[in-house]
Amino acid sequence: MTAPLKDRGGVSATVRRALRDAFGLWPMHEAKNRITLGKRLPELRAFEDAQVARLRTAVGDRPETLVTTVMPTFKRPKLLPDAVESALAQTVTDQLVIVVDDGGGLPALPDDPRLVAVSLARNSAVLGLVRNVGIRLTRSRYIAFLDDDNTWREDHLAHALTALGRGADLVYSAVERRRADGTVLDVLSEPFDRKTMADDSPYVDSNSIVLRRSDDVLFSRLPRVKATLPKEDWEFVYRMAKTRVVAHVPEPTVRYLVNEASYYTTWQPEQPQ
């Protein structure tokens, strides 16, 4: 009798298929990530804790706001100001925008009392850690996320807060993806289903998320590289959705740059039509 073929990790194709059927593709990959990348977690958690303690003075004792917008950045001096301006231009004004620089340096930013910008002592190259610093340095009822190469429509937060007011715990809107020349590539808009999300292409992006603050609203600190799958956004949404009501807003309130030069994300070139 011929033994089933095994991959380089010593697991047979039959076993891999059974595991995927039972748990889903992305949970399997994430379990592998925790094993292969988890050795640095104590070091990274210690660094995050140290940066939060160091930067509390810079942030100061600010009053609690309705929303905190957390914006990680790394060496995007031309794009970052546009992202900040779009966050500050929201029709929902009761918010704090916190820019967290991952050790790359900050350009001049708008002079606005609702904006605070801080820099980590060194580059971490861990997106989840950078976002966590922003979350932990602020107080608000809700938390939103916007990356330094993307922008929001001015009613992004308003649409999200309306959905949250109807009973959702986490809301994500449709995303309009744009090429570098400003033309629209497509619109990502898909209702949420946690079961299909375990196997399907990730379709919830952090730039579209607004959720209620709680102690567990923190991102994975795994030191993912561009080739690591799944990304931080998928892990965060999949974990948050286990105990939360998730709602989709079909309005495309996020303008997402398909950025081949992204520090954290690898984009596949478009296929010819």
C-alpha positions, 0 to 999 in steps of 0.5 A: 500500500502506498503511503500518502504523500507528505509535504516538507513539514511532514504532514500528509495532504490528506491530513492537511485537507482534513484540518482545513475542512475542520478549521479553515485555511486562515486559522491554520496559517495563523496557528503556524504563524504563532508557532514560527513567529511567536518567539519574539512576543515577550520582547515585543510586548516589553518594547510596546509597554516601554513606549507607552510608558515613555510617551504618556507625557507627550500625549498628556492627560487629555479628556475622553473623546467619542472616537480615537483614530489611530494612524500608524506611519513610517516614512510617508512624508508626502502621503501622511498629511493627506491622511491626517487632513481627511481624519480631521475633516470628519463631520464627527468632530468629537475625536482625537487623531493619534499618529504613531511613527514607527521610528522613521521621523515625522513631517510637518502636520496640521496644527489642530488640538485634536491631533497628537503625533508621537514617535517610537524610540526605534523602528519595530516593523510590527504594524500591530505593535504600532497600532497598539501604542496608539490605542493604549495612549488614548481614551475614547468610546470608539476606536477607528484606524487609518493608515498613512497612505489612505484617506476617508470620505468626510462622512466615514465616522458618521456612517460607522457610528450610526451602525454602532448605534443600532447595536453593532459592536464592530462596523466596517464600510466598503472600500474604494481601491484606487491606483497611484494615478487616482483612478478607481480599481474597484470597490470592496463591499461584502457582508460579513460572515465569520465562517466564510472568512476562515477560508475566503480572501480577506475582505475587511480592511482595518482602514474601514473599521470602527469598534467599541473600545474594550480591554481586548481591542489590541492587534497581534504583535507577531513580527509578520513580514510581507510574505506572512499570511494572513495579515494583522487585519484578518487576525484582528477581525476574526478574533474580534468577531468571535464575541461581537456583533459585526455590521457592514456599511455598503457606503464606500467611505474609504479611499484605499491606495493600492500601493506597491511600495507599501511598507507592510503589504505586498500587492499583486500587479493587475492582470491584463484584461 
